Amino acid sequence: MPTPSPASLPIRRLTLRDLTACADLSEDRGWPREEHKWGFLLTAGKGYGIDDPEGGLVAACVVTEYGPWERPELGAVGMVLVAERHARQGVGRRLMRHVVSLMGTTPLTLHATANGRPLYEELGFKVTGRAEMVRGYFSPGGRRPQVATRAATAEDLPSILRIDEEVFGTDRTPLLARLPAFADQLRVAEDGGRIIGYAAAWPNMDTQVIGPLIARDTETAQALVTSLAAHSEGPLRTDIDVRHEELLAWAKESGLVSVAMNAVMTYGITELPGDWTRRFAPLTVAAG
């Protein structure tokens, strides 16, 4: 019996049982295995994949939905991967078309590499922004930001959810409720006893990733990054919206270097909802 074409194989929902296969797929494409992140995304979002008859996965992706239950207002697409042996056979296009069809009229967003961007443009996604990934050993110099920060507590969650919904323009409770268990650190910035920003640092291989980074202004964002760095070992990484030029320049002055640039793309909307001026970095580019 002939081996079926990858383009004809069924697409199915992925679960945590597929974690190792997803990590294997990442490794196959030269990415880190990122098992911690895959586990988070497969529980906070919905994974879709195509099984390889010879074992493992042909392709995978994750969609994280935001807004009311069963009536999402935005879907973030990430971790779109096709095994090297099945690349350039239309598999990624088929998987993305499946996601677009499933989401119906729900707007979508994603962060695209230069390699992935042509496919997304073909499907109707438009570039609406850019994010710059910076990485390195943080060493702050000059004046320290004069904003009070502290470790977040369970009592802070309602305030964090409220600020996050203002900034992102939609409710992200299912994602953020998992953040304390996912992250090594979750910190808030305060002014007069009122929370004016929050940020997390979570482990990704040998790096601490800072995200989300939500703040009233640039100085508050700097204070949150500085406080997270003070309680972290090893290199830091974050993906900063390029419109935040002052924060990017400060991060580079503090030892982080640019390692990649991604296009922020949307489908069904001309720009992301919410207040970009307070949205400095996503939790991860795979989930917004």
C-alpha positions in Angstrom: 0.0 0.0 0.0 1.5 3.4 -0.9 2.3 5.9 1.8 -0.3 8.6 2.0 0.6 12.1 1.1 1.2 14.4 4.1 -1.3 16.8 2.6 -4.0 14.2 2.8 -3.4 13.1 6.4 -6.1 14.0 9.0 -5.6 17.0 11.3 -6.4 16.3 15.0 -6.4 18.1 18.3 -3.2 17.7 20.3 -3.1 17.1 24.1 -0.4 17.0 26.8 0.2 13.4 25.7 1.7 14.8 22.6 4.2 17.0 24.5 7.3 14.8 23.6 6.3 14.6 19.9 5.9 18.4 19.8 9.3 18.9 21.4 10.8 16.4 18.9 9.3 18.4 16.1 10.9 21.6 17.5 14.3 19.8 17.6 13.8 18.5 14.1 13.6 22.1 12.8 16.6 23.2 14.8 14.6 24.9 17.5 15.1 24.3 21.2 12.8 21.5 22.6 11.0 24.0 24.8 9.0 21.4 26.6 8.1 23.8 29.4 6.6 26.2 26.9 4.9 23.5 24.9 3.2 22.1 28.0 1.9 25.6 28.9 0.5 26.3 25.4 -1.1 22.8 25.1 -3.0 23.4 28.3 -3.8 27.2 27.9 -4.5 26.9 24.2 -5.6 24.4 21.6 -3.0 22.4 19.7 -3.5 21.0 16.2 -1.3 18.4 14.5 -0.9 15.9 11.8 0.4 12.4 12.7 3.2 10.9 10.7 2.4 7.2 9.8 6.0 6.4 10.5 5.9 8.0 14.0 5.9 11.5 15.4 4.3 14.5 14.0 4.3 15.8 10.4 3.2 19.3 11.7 1.8 21.1 14.7 0.6 24.5 15.8 -1.2 26.1 18.8 -4.1 28.6 19.0 -4.6 30.5 22.2 -8.1 32.1 22.4 -9.0 35.2 24.3 -12.3 36.6 25.3 -15.6 35.0 26.5 -15.7 31.2 26.7 -16.8 29.7 23.4 -17.0 33.2 21.9 -13.4 34.2 21.5 -12.6 37.8 20.5 -9.0 37.1 19.4 -6.9 34.0 18.6 -3.1 34.0 18.8 -1.4 31.4 16.5 2.0 30.1 17.4 4.5 27.2 17.2 3.7 26.5 13.5 6.1 23.8 12.6 6.5 21.3 9.8 9.0 18.4 10.0 12.0 18.9 7.8 11.3 15.7 5.8 7.8 17.1 4.9 8.7 20.7 4.3 7.7 22.5 1.1 4.9 20.1 0.4 2.0 22.4 1.3 1.5 20.9 4.8 1.9 24.2 6.7 -0.5 25.9 4.3 -3.1 23.2 4.9 -2.7 23.3 8.7 -3.0 27.1 8.7 -6.1 27.0 6.4 -7.6 24.6 8.9 -7.0 27.0 11.8 -8.4 30.0 9.9 -11.5 28.0 8.9 -12.1 26.7 12.5 -11.8 30.2 13.9 -14.4 31.5 11.5 -14.9 35.3 12.0 -12.6 35.5 15.1 -9.7 37.8 14.3 -6.2 36.2 14.5 -2.7 37.4 15.3 0.8 35.8 15.1 4.4 36.7 15.1 6.1 35.7 11.8 9.7 35.0 10.9 11.0 36.1 7.5 10.6 32.5 6.3 7.0 32.1 7.5 5.7 35.6 6.4 5.1 34.8 2.7 2.7 31.9 3.7 0.8 34.0 6.1 0.5 36.8 3.6 -0.9 34.4 1.0 -3.6 33.4 3.6 -4.6 37.0 4.1 -2.5 38.1 7.1 -1.2 41.6 7.1 1.9 43.0 8.9 0.7 45.5 11.5 3.9 45.8 13.7 7.3 44.4 14.6 8.9 42.9 17.7 12.6 42.8 18.3 14.1 39.9 20.3 16.9 40.9 22.6 19.0 38.5 24.7 22.0 38.6 27.0 23.4 39.2 30.5 21.6 42.2 32.0 23.9 44.7 33.7 22.1 48.0 34.4 24.1 51.2 34.4 23.3 54.8 35.2 20.2 55.9 37.1 18.0 53.2 38.4 14.3 53.5 37.7 12.5 55.0 40.8 9.4 52.8 40.8 8.6 50.4 43.6 8.3 46.7 42.6 7.6 43.6 44.6 6.7 39.9 44.2 3.1 39.4 43.3 0.7 37.6 45.7 -2.6 35.8 45.1 -4.4 38.9 46.2 -2.9 40.8 43.2 -4.5 38.6 40.6 -7.7 40.6 40.2 -5.8 43.8 39.6 -3.4 42.0 37.2 -6.4 40.7 35.2 -8.0 44.1 35.1 -4.9 45.9 33.9 -4.2 43.1 31.4 -7.7 43.3 29.9 -7.3 47.1 29.5 -4.0 46.7 27.8 -4.9 43.8 25.5 -8.5 44.8 24.9 -9.8 41.3 25.7 -10.0 38.9 28.7 -7.0 36.6 29.0 -7.9 35.0 32.4 -7.4 31.3 31.3 -3.8 32.2 30.2 -2.9 34.4 33.1 -4.4 32.1 35.8 -1.7 29.6 34.8 1.1 32.2 34.9 2.1 31.8 38.6 2.7 28.1 38.1 4.5 28.6 34.7 6.8 31.4 35.7 9.7 31.5 38.1 8.8 35.1 39.0 5.8 37.3 38.8 6.2 40.8 40.0 4.1 44.0 40.1 5.0 47.7 40.1 3.1 50.0 42.4 2.4 53.7 42.8 0.7 54.8 46.1 -0.4 51.3 46.7 -2.0 50.9 43.3 -0.6 48.4 40.8 0.6 50.1 37.6 2.3 47.2 35.8 3.3 43.6 36.1 5.8 41.2 34.5 6.9 37.6 34.7 10.1 35.7 34.0 9.9 32.1 33.0 12.5 29.4 32.1 13.2 28.5 28.6 16.2 26.1 28.2 19.2 28.1 29.6 17.4 31.5 29.4 14.9 33.4 31.5 12.3 34.9 29.2 10.7 38.2 30.4 7.0 38.4 29.4 4.4 39.6 29.6 5.7 43.1 30.3 2.8 45.4 31.0 3.6 48.9 32.4 2.2 52.4 32.8 5.2 53.9 31.1 8.8 53.2 30.1 10.3 53.8 33.6 7.9 51.4 35.1 8.8 48.8 32.5 12.5 49.4 33.2 11.9 48.9 37.0 10.1 45.6 36.4 12.9 44.3 34.1 15.5 45.4 36.6 13.7 43.7 39.5 13.3 40.4 37.5 16.9 40.5 36.5 18.1 41.0 40.1 16.4 37.7 41.0 17.5 35.7 37.9 20.6 33.8 37.0 21.9 33.4 33.4 20.9 35.3 30.3 17.6 37.1 29.8 15.5 37.3 26.7 12.4 39.3 25.7 10.6 40.5 22.6 10.0 44.2 22.7 7.5 46.1 20.5 9.8 48.2 18.3 7.6 51.3 18.9 9.0 51.3 22.4 12.3 52.8 21.2 13.4 54.1 24.6 13.0 50.7 26.3 14.9 49.0 23.5 17.8 51.4 23.6 18.0 51.0 27.4 17.9 47.2 27.2 20.8 47.3 24.7 22.7 49.7 26.9 22.2 47.2 29.7 23.8 44.3 27.9 21.1 42.8 25.8 21.7 42.4 22.1 19.3 42.0 19.1 19.0 38.4 18.0 15.9 38.4 15.8 13.1 40.5 14.4 9.6 39.2 13.9 6.6 40.7 12.0 3.4 41.0 14.0 0.6 40.0 11.7 -3.2 40.1 12.0 -6.1 38.5 10.1 -9.6 40.0 10.2 -8.5 43.3 12.0 -6.2 46.1 10.9 -4.5 46.4 14.3 -4.5 44.6 17.6 -7.0 45.8 20.2 -6.1 47.5 23.5 -3.4 50.0 24.4 0.0 49.3 22.8 1.6 52.1 24.8 1.5 49.9 27.9 2.1 46.6 26.1 5.9 46.3 26.0 6.5 42.6 25.5 4.2 39.5 25.1 4.2 36.5 27.4 5.6 34.6 24.4 5.5 35.3 20.7 3.6 32.0 20.4 0.6 33.3 22.5 0.7 37.1 22.4 
